[in-house]
Amino acid sequence: MINPNRRWIVHVALAGGAVLCAVALGAAVLLMPEDKAAPTPAQETPDTPDTPGWVELPALAADTAPTGVGSGEETRITFDNQGDEAYVISWLEEDGTLTPYSTLAPGETYEQTSYSGHYWLVAKEDGTPVVMFQAANEPGHALIE
């Protein structure tokens, strides 16, 4: 049991601890770095193929032999299915392996992160190749008609 004549020491210690906690919390808030990843209202609207800086990717023949395949700068491609059937979007790996990423129904779009120089094959659902696109340094729009 605490001596009644020394009870004031407990009160001072508790009050001092509370003050120290408040000061430490205030300092932590003031020293906390700003969250640079938080979107500002202007950044909340994603870029679209209509945004300046996007390029229209040329449609290459589906049997184009890839040249210069490489991992350049990170970029994006928006595949835009304006055709009347579903298409499978596949990455053509350097060794020739096709890795499917998405199936687009008519009228759908699909945005894919890629690297400049990578090839993307668009095929019918039965596997018949239709068209190929190569990722550019800038974000690209791949129109499928």
N, C-alpha and C positions, 0 to 999 in steps of 0.2 A: 504494500500500500504506500502511496505517495504521501509524504509529510505535507500537511496542509500549509505549512509555512513556505514550502518550495513549489507549490502548485503553479505559481506564476512562471516558473522556468519552463514547464511543459507548454503553457500557453504561448510563451515567446518563441519556443522552438517550433511549434506548429505554425504559428503565424509567419515566422521567418522562412520555413519550408514552402509555404503557400506563395509567398512573395517570390522566392527563387524560381519556383515552377512557372509562375506567370511571366517573369522576366525571360526565362529560357524559351518559353513558347513564343513570346513576342519576337525574340531575336531570331528564332527559327523561321517564323513567317516572313520577317523582313529579309532574311538572307536566302530564302528559297528562290531558285532560279525560275524565270518565267517559263511557262510551258509553250515552247516554240511550235509544238506539233498541233496545238489546238487551232482549228480552223477559224478564220475570221469570217464575217458574213460574206465577204467577196469570194472566199475560197470554198464556201459550202456548195456552190454549183459546180459540178464536175466539168472538166473540159469535154468537149464533144468534137466530132469530126468537122463541125462548122467553125470551131474556134481557130483563130489565126495561129499558125505554127504547125498545124496538122498538114500532112501531105496525102494526096490521093495516090495509093500504091498501084502501080501498073499490074494488070492481070497478065500473068505469064502462062504459056501453054502448060497443061498438066503434066506433059512428058518432058518438060525442061530439065536438062541435066544441071543440077546445082553446081555453081562455081563460087569460089570465095566464101564458102560456108565458114562462119566464125562467130565468136562471141564478142561482138563490138560493145557499144554503149547500150545500157538498159533503155528500153523504149516501150511503146504500147502499140497495139493494133486493135482497131475496132472492126470486126467482121460484120457486114450488113447484108443480110439475106433478103434481097429483093426478088428472088426467084419464086417459083410456084411449088417447090418441094423442099423437104428437109435436107440439110447437108451436114456432113461430119467434118469438123475442123481438126487437122492433125499436124503436129510438128514433125518435120522431116529431119531426123537426127543425122549427124555427120556420117554415120555408118550406113545410112539408108533406111534405118528402122523408122516406121511411122508410129507416133505416139498420139492417139486420139485425146483431144482435150474437151471438145464440146460438140453437141448436135444442135443445129439451129433450125427451128421451124420457119416457114415462110413469114417474112415481116419482122423477124427477130434480129437483134444485134447482140454481139458478144465482145467484150473487151478483154484482151489477153496481154499480159506483160511478156515481153520477149527481149531479144538482143539484136541489134542491127546485124544484118547478114544472115539471120536464120530464115529458113524457108518453111512455109505453111501450105499444106495441101488441103484443098476443099474437094470432097468426094461425095457422091450420092450415098445413101444409106446402104446400098448393095455393094459399095466399094469402088464403083466406077469413078476414076479421077475426073474432075471437071476443070479446075483452074488452080494455079499456084501463085502465092504472093511471097515477096521477100521483104523482111522488116528493114526499115530505113532508120537513120539516126534520129529523125523526128518522129513523133507519134503519127501513125498512119491509119488511113481509112481504106479498108478492103471491101469494095463493092462486089457482091455476088449477084449476077443477073441471070 
